[in-house]
Amino acid sequence: NAGVTQTPKFQVLKTGQSMTLQCAQDMNHEYMSWYRQDPGMGLRLIHYSVGAGITDQGEVPNGYNVSRSTTEDFPLRLLSAAPSQTSVYFCASSYGQATYEQYFGPGTRLTVT
Amino acid sequence: GENVEQHPSTLSVQEGDSAVIKCTYSDSASNYFPWYKQELGKGPQLIIDIRSNVGEKKDQRIAVTLNKTAKHFSLHITETQPEDSAVYFCAASRASKIIFGSGTRLSIRP
């Protein structure tokens, strides 16, 4: 199993540009989530999904959109990038909601200039 | 809103000594408390977890304790080794929501 994969590994955007961070898992997990990691602030939940067709907001959802058309994929969209969105983004999946082990991807380092 | 406080933010211990990291949580409905280890350039990885119906759990050199009344839980690493150097995160969760602490950078001195 590849586990959780994320692309790209690095990305530089200009303010106002849009992009999609890709996340896929091959473990047939129902729960998937996106986090951002900033220095001194740990991991903050952006959006999550408890299954295909179902998404919900986490702690810091503003400026981000998600969709879940399949069990495997959970892309994160930045519609109009801002410097405040400079961060490292992690996707994770788990067998059942947030009360089970989260399997994290390798992360995407995003810089918005 | 709900939060998880983690202390200390940095910790340096002599190889072979013990390390303790503490977390407090605010949501009394939280029922799952995992600890993750993050090595440089990688995603976090679960090292141990505990559920609210258990007070203590041990896995070789790693142990976690939970005090539901006081709403705090701790990670204990004994006989520390160089490979224990990393950033450690605690978290508290219930159902579909999880909140992480701000992390502890643990350094092991030779």
Chai-1 contact restraints between the chains, C-beta under 6 A:
chainA,res_idxA,chainB,res_idxB,connection_type,confidence,min_distance_angstrom,max_distance_angstrom,comment,restraint_id
A,G40,B,S102,contact,1.0,0.0,6.0,A-B,restraint_1
A,M41,B,S102,contact,1.0,0.0,6.0,A-B,restraint_2
A,G42,B,F89,contact,1.0,0.0,6.0,A-B,restraint_3
A,G42,B,F100,contact,1.0,0.0,6.0,A-B,restraint_4
A,G42,B,G101,contact,1.0,0.0,6.0,A-B,restraint_5
A,G42,B,S102,contact,1.0,0.0,6.0,A-B,restraint_6
A,G42,B,G103,contact,1.0,0.0,6.0,A-B,restraint_7
A,L43,B,F100,contact,1.0,0.0,6.0,A-B,restraint_8
A,V50,B,S96,contact,1.0,0.0,6.0,A-B,restraint_9
A,F90,B,G43,contact,1.0,0.0,6.0,A-B,restraint_10
A,Q97,B,A95,contact,1.0,0.0,6.0,A-B,restraint_11
A,Q97,B,S96,contact,1.0,0.0,6.0,A-B,restraint_12
A,A98,B,S93,contact,1.0,0.0,6.0,A-B,restraint_13
A,A98,B,S96,contact,1.0,0.0,6.0,A-B,restraint_14
A,A98,B,K97,contact,1.0,0.0,6.0,A-B,restraint_15
A,A98,B,I98,contact,1.0,0.0,6.0,A-B,restraint_16
A,T99,B,Y32,contact,1.0,0.0,6.0,A-B,restraint_17
A,T99,B,S93,contact,1.0,0.0,6.0,A-B,restraint_18
A,E101,B,L46,contact,1.0,0.0,6.0,A-B,restraint_19
A,F104,B,G43,contact,1.0,0.0,6.0,A-B,restraint_20
A,F104,B,P44,contact,1.0,0.0,6.0,A-B,restraint_21
A,G105,B,G43,contact,1.0,0.0,6.0,A-B,restraint_22
A,P106,B,G43,contact,1.0,0.0,6.0,A-B,restraint_23
A,G107,B,G43,contact,1.0,0.0,6.0,A-B,restraint_24
